[in-house]
Amino acid sequence: MKKAERIAEFVQGLADAGIPGIDPHLAGYLECFNSGLYYEAHDVLEDLWLRQGKEHPDHGFHKGLIQLAGGFVHLRLQFLHPHHPKHGRRLAPARRLLILASGNLRNSGGASRGIHSAQAIALAEDMADRIGSNPPINPWTPDSLPLLGPGFRQ
């Protein structure tokens, strides 16, 4: 099964579950992100974002969430493989994505379909600041996964 087909099947299952007020792609993003499946969260929301196009009112909001998940992909891989030649150098790219995520979420107006971005912005900025310490550290651990949801709780 191709990636697009897997995403469509996953999103359809969420649509069938009838999560009120939340697009099934966004619900899938939240489910994946909260489970530590950041690459999958990125893919699910990117599928919607690419189809919507730049003129869609949620474009910047979704882009920020995609970048947030991308930052966490880097953090997770660096944590799991700190001495790997590629994964060991993922803190700087993670920090850049988290800063971009914060900017896009700020510029999006703060909310999309009842989901407010203040906590996602705070999460992105906190993680970027912690990575940027001297010496740089990876603040992500599998023991304390951040949680996002309606209102973005942490």
TORRO-483549 format. One record per residue: residue number from 1; x, y, z of N, C-alpha, C in turn. Coordinates in steps of 0.05 Angstrom, whole numbers. Example, Ala and Ser with C-alpha at 12.3 -4.5 7.8 and 13.67 -1.06 7.14 Angstrom:
% TORRO-483549
pos/n_u/n_v/n_w/ca_u/ca_v/ca_w/c_u/c_v/c_w
1/264/-114/156/246/-90/156/264/-66/156 .
2/257/-45/142/273/-21/143/258/1/157 .
This chain:
% TORRO-483549
pos/n_u/n_v/n_w/ca_u/ca_v/ca_w/c_u/c_v/c_w
1/17/-24/0/0/0/0/18/25/0 .
2/12/44/-17/27/69/-19/21/87/5 .
3/40/106/10/37/124/33/11/139/31 .
4/4/150/8/-21/165/6/-45/148/12 .
5/-44/123/4/-67/105/10/-68/99/40 .
6/-45/96/53/-45/91/82/-56/115/97 .
7/-48/139/88/-58/163/101/-88/166/97 .
8/-97/161/73/-126/163/67/-142/143/84 .
9/-132/119/87/-146/99/103/-147/107/132 .
10/-124/117/143/-123/126/170/-142/149/175 .
11/-142/169/158/-159/192/161/-188/185/158 .
12/-194/167/140/-222/158/137/-232/145/163 .
13/-215/129/175/-223/117/201/-229/138/222 .
14/-214/159/222/-219/181/241/-244/196/234 .
15/-249/200/208/-274/213/199/-298/196/207 .
16/-296/170/204/-318/152/211/-323/152/241 .
17/-302/158/257/-306/159/286/-321/184/294 .
18/-322/204/276/-339/228/280/-329/246/302 .
19/-303/252/303/-293/271/323/-304/299/315 .
20/-322/309/332/-336/334/325/-317/359/324 .
21/-320/375/304/-307/401/302/-278/400/294 .
22/-267/377/290/-238/375/282/-236/360/256 .
23/-222/371/237/-216/357/212/-203/331/218 .
24/-210/309/205/-197/283/210/-167/283/207 .
25/-157/300/188/-127/302/186/-115/314/211 .
26/-128/335/222/-118/347/246/-120/328/269 .
27/-143/314/271/-146/294/292/-124/272/290 .
28/-118/264/265/-97/244/261/-70/255/269 .
29/-65/281/263/-40/294/271/-38/293/302 .
30/-59/301/315/-58/301/345/-54/273/356 .
31/-68/254/345/-65/226/355/-36/217/352 .
32/-25/221/328/3/213/323/22/228/340 .
33/20/255/341/38/271/357/38/263/386 .
34/15/259/398/12/252/426/23/224/432 .
35/26/208/411/37/181/414/67/180/409 .
36/79/203/402/107/204/396/113/196/368 .
37/93/194/351/96/186/323/98/212/306 .
38/120/226/309/122/253/297/124/252/267 .
39/138/233/256/140/231/227/112/226/215 .
40/96/209/227/69/203/218/51/227/221 .
41/54/242/244/38/266/248/44/286/225 .
42/69/289/219/78/307/197/64/298/171 .
43/66/273/165/55/263/139/24/266/137 .
44/10/261/159/-19/263/159/-28/291/153 .
45/-16/310/167/-25/338/163/-14/350/137 .
46/10/341/129/21/350/104/3/342/80 .
47/-9/319/82/-27/310/61/-50/330/57 .
48/-62/339/79/-83/360/77/-71/386/67 .
49/-49/395/79/-37/421/73/-30/423/43 .
50/-19/402/32/-12/403/3/-37/406/-15 .
51/-59/392/-7/-83/394/-23/-97/420/-20 .
52/-95/433/4/-108/458/8/-96/481/-7 .
53/-70/482/-9/-57/504/-24/-52/528/-6 .
54/-36/547/-17/-28/570/-2/-50/590/4 .
55/-71/590/-11/-93/609/-7/-112/601/15 .
56/-110/576/25/-128/567/46/-123/582/72 .
57/-143/590/87/-139/606/111/-123/592/133 .
58/-122/565/133/-108/550/153/-79/542/144 .
59/-71/553/121/-45/545/110/-22/549/129 .
60/-19/573/141/3/578/159/1/563/185 .
61/-23/560/195/-27/544/219/-18/515/215 .
62/-28/503/194/-20/475/188/10/473/183 .
63/21/492/169/50/492/163/66/492/190 .
64/57/509/208/70/510/234/69/484/249 .
65/46/471/248/43/445/262/60/424/249 .
66/62/425/222/79/406/207/108/410/215 .
67/116/435/217/144/441/225/149/433/254 .
68/129/436/271/132/428/299/137/398/300 .
69/122/382/285/126/353/285/153/347/273 .
70/161/361/252/187/357/240/210/362/260 .
71/207/382/276/227/388/297/230/364/316 .
72/207/353/323/207/330/342/217/305/329 .
73/214/302/302/227/280/288/257/281/293 .
74/268/304/289/297/307/293/305/302/322 .
75/290/312/341/297/308/369/295/279/377 .
76/275/265/368/272/237/374/295/220/363 .
77/301/225/338/323/210/325/350/216/338 .
78/355/241/346/380/248/359/381/234/387 .
79/359/234/401/358/221/427/363/191/425 .
80/351/178/405/354/149/402/381/141/391 .
81/394/158/376/419/152/363/439/175/365 .
82/447/182/390/464/206/393/492/204/381 .
83/502/180/376/528/177/365/528/170/335 .
84/505/168/324/502/162/295/513/186/280 .
85/527/181/257/539/204/242/518/224/233 .
86/495/215/225/474/234/216/455/243/239 .
87/444/223/253/425/230/274/437/245/297 .
88/462/241/302/475/255/324/477/285/320 .
89/473/294/295/476/323/288/448/336/283 .
90/427/326/294/400/335/288/390/358/306 .
91/406/366/326/395/387/344/392/414/330 .
92/412/422/314/410/448/300/386/448/281 .
93/382/427/264/358/427/247/332/427/263 .
94/332/413/285/308/413/302/302/441/312 .
95/322/454/322/318/481/332/308/500/310 .
96/320/498/286/310/516/264/281/510/258 .
97/273/485/257/245/479/251/226/489/273 .
98/235/486/298/218/495/320/214/525/319 .
99/235/540/312/233/569/310/215/576/287 .
100/217/562/264/199/567/241/170/561/249 .
101/166/538/263/139/530/272/127/552/289 .
102/142/563/308/132/584/326/124/608/309 .
103/140/616/290/134/639/274/109/635/257 .
104/106/612/245/83/607/228/58/604/245 .
105/60/593/269/36/591/286/28/619/296 .
106/47/635/303/42/663/312/28/679/290 .
107/38/676/265/28/691/243/1/681/232 .
108/-8/658/242/-32/646/231/-58/657/244 .
109/-55/674/264/-78/685/277/-86/670/303 .
110/-72/650/310/-75/637/336/-94/614/338 .
111/-111/609/318/-130/587/321/-138/576/293 .
112/-147/552/293/-158/540/269/-179/519/278 .
113/-203/525/270/-225/506/276/-226/499/306 .
114/-223/519/323/-226/514/352/-201/504/365 .
115/-179/500/351/-154/491/363/-137/516/366 .
116/-129/523/390/-113/547/395/-84/540/396 .
117/-67/557/386/-39/551/382/-20/561/405 .
118/-30/574/425/-13/586/445/5/565/458 .
119/-5/542/465/11/522/478/31/510/459 .
120/23/507/433/42/496/413/65/516/409 .
121/59/542/409/79/562/406/98/561/430 .
122/87/559/454/103/558/478/121/533/478 .
123/110/510/469/125/485/467/148/489/448 .
124/143/499/424/164/503/404/186/521/414 .
125/178/543/426/198/563/436/214/552/459 .
126/200/538/478/214/526/500/235/506/491 .
127/227/488/473/245/467/463/268/480/448 .
128/263/500/432/284/514/417/304/527/436 .
129/293/540/457/311/553/476/328/532/491 .
130/316/510/498/331/490/513/352/477/495 .
131/347/473/470/367/462/451/390/482/449 .
132/383/508/448/403/529/444/420/535/468 .
133/417/520/490/434/526/513/463/519/507 .
134/480/527/525/508/522/521/519/503/543 .
135/525/478/538/525/465/512/496/458/503 .
136/492/454/477/465/446/468/456/419/480 .
137/431/418/487/420/393/498/395/385/482 .
138/389/360/484/364/350/472/344/348/495 .
139/324/365/495/304/365/517/283/343/514 .
140/283/328/492/262/308/488/270/282/501 .
141/251/269/514/255/242/524/229/226/519 .
142/231/200/516/206/185/512/190/183/538 .
143/201/191/560/187/189/586/168/212/591 .
144/171/234/575/154/257/580/146/270/553 .
145/129/255/539/120/265/512/101/289/516 .
146/105/310/501/86/332/502/60/324/490 .
147/38/335/500/12/329/490/-1/354/477 .
148/-13/350/454/-28/371/441/-57/362/438 .
149/-75/380/438/-103/374/434/-119/399/432 .
150/-145/397/433/-161/422/433/-152/439/456 .
151/-144/464/449/-133/482/468/-103/477/473 .
152/-92/456/461/-64/448/464/-55/448/493 .
153/-59/426/507/-50/423/534/-21/412/533 .
154/-7/416/555/20/405/556/24/390/582 .
